[in-house]
Amino acid sequence: TIFTISFYQLCPIWLNYLLNILALLTYNSLPAFYIISIMYSSLPEEQDFTVIQKLFLAIPVCAAGFLIITTPFTKAIIYFTAEGQYKIGSAFNTLIVIGFVYLIMVIVYGILKRKTLRTEQTITIIVYTVTTIAALIISNIYISLLVPLFFASLSVLITYLSLDNPSEYTDPIMDIYNKKAFMYTTTDYFNSHKSFIVLGIQLDGISYLNETLGYNNLNKV
């Protein structure tokens, strides 16, 4: 989009619209997907979002998507002159407001759930918040630079690195939850300040079976 906007004489207007709409849709959907990933990863097992939460998360990003997709007809977000020059529409700041709504969601959720969030999740929230604010400040000073897209990609990278691999919580041989899953679950219970019971089962004779059958044969058993 930087190239097509700068050298608009070489690019058809319809292609410029298409590329910029794709860029805007991608960039403006990131905050929604980010807060959803953070909230979903901290939900108790077999629990889903409530209807109110789903509406609260979906309405802003759907409104932004509608404004972006219809901008070739409404010229609300961006538009191109007859000569092909790039212009900002009257409702462009609406996208910034929607972005701030999700940013506030991330900050509030991080504060409310600070005791249950893992260290990686806390770090990603801080990085996302700082980079988003920095991007908005820089982009308002240097309008010609598409800085928010760079910071958005950085936030996505940080988020991706913080995601859990489900296999890390499962024993590959027994196909049951392992010690890491146990520690993660009990931490949630401790932080909730609710009473709970831990039941431990000890299997005797495992060492003898290991010595008699061997590890490989015992794993099959």
VEXLOLUM-993047 format. One record per residue (C-alpha): residue in one letter; z, y, x negated. Coordinates in pm, 1 decimal. Last residue first. Layout:
! VEXLOLUM-993047
a|Z|Y|X .
...
This chain:
! VEXLOLUM-993047
v|2876.3|-5194.2|-115.4 .
k|2568.4|-5046.4|-278.4 .
n|2788.9|-4814.3|-485.8 .
l|2993.7|-5116.0|-591.5 .
n|2682.1|-5287.1|-723.5 .
n|2592.3|-4983.4|-936.8 .
y|2947.4|-4926.7|-1058.9 .
g|3008.2|-5283.2|-1177.6 .
l|3109.0|-5577.2|-961.2 .
t|3430.6|-5688.7|-1132.8 .
e|3538.7|-5376.8|-1322.4 .
n|3444.2|-5143.7|-1041.1 .
l|3601.8|-5377.0|-787.3 .
y|3928.8|-5375.3|-981.8 .
s|3924.4|-4994.6|-1004.2 .
i|3866.1|-4966.3|-630.5 .
g|4163.6|-5188.7|-553.3 .
d|4354.1|-4947.0|-335.9 .
l|4185.4|-4703.7|-98.6 .
q|4394.8|-4392.2|-36.0 .
i|4358.4|-4206.6|293.1 .
g|4477.2|-3847.2|331.7 .
l|4526.1|-3666.7|661.9 .
v|4556.6|-3287.8|644.4 .
i|4712.7|-3120.1|946.9 .
f|4665.7|-2765.1|1068.7 .
s|4869.8|-2459.3|1162.3 .
k|4685.9|-2129.8|1196.3 .
h|4704.7|-1843.7|947.1 .
s|4323.1|-1793.6|964.6 .
n|4313.4|-1751.9|586.3 .
f|4468.2|-2095.3|531.9 .
y|4221.9|-2256.7|772.7 .
d|3921.9|-2094.2|604.2 .
t|4050.5|-2205.6|264.6 .
t|4089.6|-2557.8|403.1 .
t|3717.8|-2572.0|480.9 .
y|3600.3|-2448.4|139.0 .
m|3840.1|-2676.5|-47.6 .
f|3728.7|-2979.6|153.4 .
a|3360.1|-2896.2|109.7 .
k|3411.6|-2871.3|-267.0 .
k|3602.6|-3201.3|-267.8 .
n|3314.8|-3391.6|-105.8 .
y|3180.2|-3426.8|248.5 .
i|3024.8|-3764.4|323.9 .
d|2699.3|-3928.1|217.4 .
m|2890.6|-4198.3|24.0 .
i|2655.9|-4194.0|-275.5 .
p|2533.6|-3834.3|-290.9 .
d|2876.4|-3688.5|-200.4 .
t|2806.1|-3382.6|10.4 .
y|2902.9|-3016.9|-30.2 .
e|2660.3|-2934.7|-312.2 .
s|2381.5|-3097.0|-108.3 .
p|2399.4|-2805.2|137.0 .
n|2278.6|-2563.7|-135.7 .
d|2456.5|-2237.1|-72.1 .
l|2286.1|-1900.7|-73.8 .
s|2407.3|-1641.8|-325.7 .
l|2090.4|-1649.3|-537.7 .
y|1880.8|-1580.8|-228.2 .
t|2094.3|-1281.6|-135.9 .
i|2060.8|-1132.3|-485.0 .
l|1683.5|-1181.7|-472.9 .
v|1661.1|-1030.8|-125.0 .
s|1862.9|-730.5|-240.6 .
l|1625.6|-677.1|-533.7 .
s|1324.7|-704.0|-301.3 .
a|1478.5|-439.8|-76.8 .
f|1550.7|-219.1|-377.0 .
f|1182.6|-227.1|-469.1 .
l|1074.1|-166.0|-109.7 .
p|1315.6|126.7|-80.3 .
v|1156.3|293.3|-386.2 .
l|815.1|357.8|-231.3 .
l|771.0|666.1|-449.9 .
s|580.5|964.0|-308.7 .
i|889.8|1095.5|-130.1 .
y|1084.6|1150.5|-450.3 .
i|1404.9|1317.3|-329.8 .
n|1420.7|1138.0|7.1 .
s|1317.8|809.9|-156.0 .
i|1593.2|847.9|-415.5 .
i|1867.9|895.2|-156.0 .
l|1744.0|614.3|70.4 .
a|1705.2|374.6|-221.7 .
a|2053.4|454.4|-354.6 .
i|2206.8|385.6|-11.3 .
t|2024.4|52.6|10.1 .
t|2110.3|-42.1|-348.0 .
v|2482.3|27.8|-299.8 .
t|2509.6|-159.6|30.6 .
y|2307.5|-461.3|-84.3 .
v|2499.6|-487.7|-411.3 .
i|2836.6|-465.3|-233.3 .
i|2735.5|-718.0|32.8 .
t|2589.9|-949.5|-232.5 .
i|2913.9|-935.3|-433.2 .
t|3125.0|-1020.0|-128.9 .
q|2899.3|-1315.1|-49.2 .
e|2923.4|-1446.4|-405.4 .
t|3305.1|-1416.3|-400.3 .
r|3331.5|-1616.6|-78.7 .
l|3405.0|-1443.4|247.5 .
t|3713.7|-1553.7|443.0 .
k|3953.6|-1280.1|333.4 .
r|3693.0|-1001.4|347.8 .
k|3595.2|-1091.4|704.6 .
l|3681.2|-758.9|871.3 .
i|3575.0|-550.0|570.3 .
g|3250.5|-740.9|510.7 .
y|3168.8|-729.9|881.5 .
v|3218.1|-353.7|885.9 .
i|3000.9|-302.9|576.1 .
v|2722.6|-535.6|694.3 .
m|2720.4|-386.5|1043.9 .
i|2709.8|-35.5|893.3 .
l|2401.2|-137.9|695.4 .
y|2249.8|-284.7|1011.1 .
v|2289.7|46.4|1193.0 .
f|2171.9|233.7|882.7 .
g|1842.3|45.9|892.4 .
i|1805.8|137.4|1259.5 .
v|1860.8|504.9|1170.7 .
i|1602.8|483.6|891.2 .
l|1352.8|322.8|1129.1 .
t|1412.3|604.5|1379.3 .
n|1331.7|850.1|1099.5 .
f|967.5|747.7|1138.4 .
a|960.4|867.4|1499.5 .
s|751.1|1182.4|1440.7 .
g|491.8|998.7|1233.7 .
i|444.6|1017.4|855.8 .
k|89.0|1075.1|735.5 .
y|-153.0|884.3|510.5 .
q|-497.6|1040.6|459.9 .
g|-798.7|846.1|588.3 .
e|-1038.8|1135.7|653.6 .
a|-987.8|1097.5|1028.6 .
t|-616.6|1120.0|963.0 .
f|-402.2|814.2|913.5 .
y|-86.1|734.4|1102.9 .
i|276.8|640.9|1046.7 .
i|581.0|578.5|1267.7 .
a|494.6|728.6|1607.3 .
k|117.0|741.7|1573.2 .
t|108.8|594.6|1927.4 .
f|-202.4|377.5|1900.0 .
p|-194.7|271.0|1533.8 .
t|190.1|284.0|1558.6 .
t|215.1|3.6|1815.6 .
i|318.1|-263.2|1565.9 .
i|569.5|-35.4|1393.0 .
l|740.9|93.1|1708.6 .
f|765.4|-259.2|1852.0 .
g|905.4|-398.7|1528.6 .
a|1171.1|-127.0|1511.6 .
a|1277.5|-198.0|1869.8 .
c|1288.7|-571.2|1794.0 .
v|1501.2|-501.7|1485.2 .
p|1747.7|-292.0|1686.7 .
i|1767.9|-536.0|1982.5 .
a|1817.0|-859.8|1787.3 .
l|2159.3|-826.4|1622.9 .
f|2342.1|-674.7|1919.4 .
l|2163.2|-910.6|2156.6 .
k|2261.3|-1216.3|1953.2 .
q|2619.3|-1092.0|1916.4 .
i|2646.4|-1033.4|2290.9 .
v|2510.9|-1382.1|2365.3 .
t|2767.0|-1536.7|2129.1 .
f|2655.4|-1665.7|1791.8 .
d|2685.8|-2039.5|1732.0 .
q|2967.7|-2278.1|1645.3 .
e|2910.5|-2635.1|1525.6 .
e|3097.9|-2568.5|1198.4 .
p|3284.7|-2238.9|1180.9 .
l|3066.7|-1932.5|1121.1 .
s|3073.2|-1784.8|769.4 .
s|2714.9|-1878.6|680.1 .
y|2591.7|-1740.9|1012.9 .
m|2742.9|-1396.3|954.7 .
i|2594.3|-1352.5|606.8 .
s|2254.2|-1491.5|707.9 .
i|2243.8|-1273.5|1021.0 .
i|2341.1|-963.9|818.9 .
y|2051.8|-1029.1|579.5 .
f|1796.7|-1121.0|843.8 .
a|1860.1|-791.1|1020.2 .
p|1852.3|-585.7|699.3 .
l|1526.1|-754.8|588.7 .
s|1331.6|-692.1|911.4 .
n|1259.0|-329.2|820.0 .
y|1098.6|-414.8|486.1 .
t|878.8|-693.7|617.8 .
l|763.6|-505.3|926.3 .
l|696.6|-191.9|721.0 .
a|491.0|-380.4|462.1 .
l|291.1|-565.6|727.8 .
i|227.6|-239.0|915.0 .
n|123.0|-71.8|591.3 .
l|-129.6|-344.0|508.2 .
l|-280.4|-350.6|858.5 .
y|-302.5|26.7|892.9 .
n|-469.5|61.3|553.6 .
l|-712.1|-213.7|649.5 .
w|-802.4|-34.8|974.4 .
i|-849.6|292.8|784.4 .
p|-1104.3|140.2|548.4 .
c|-1006.8|162.6|179.1 .
l|-1192.9|335.4|-103.9 .
q|-1139.3|692.1|20.8 .
y|-771.0|609.4|75.9 .
f|-713.2|590.0|-297.6 .
s|-344.5|689.3|-299.1 .
i|-261.4|518.5|30.2 .
t|-456.5|203.1|-61.1 .
f|-296.0|183.4|-406.1 .
i|61.6|239.9|-289.9 .
t|0.0|0.0|0.0 .
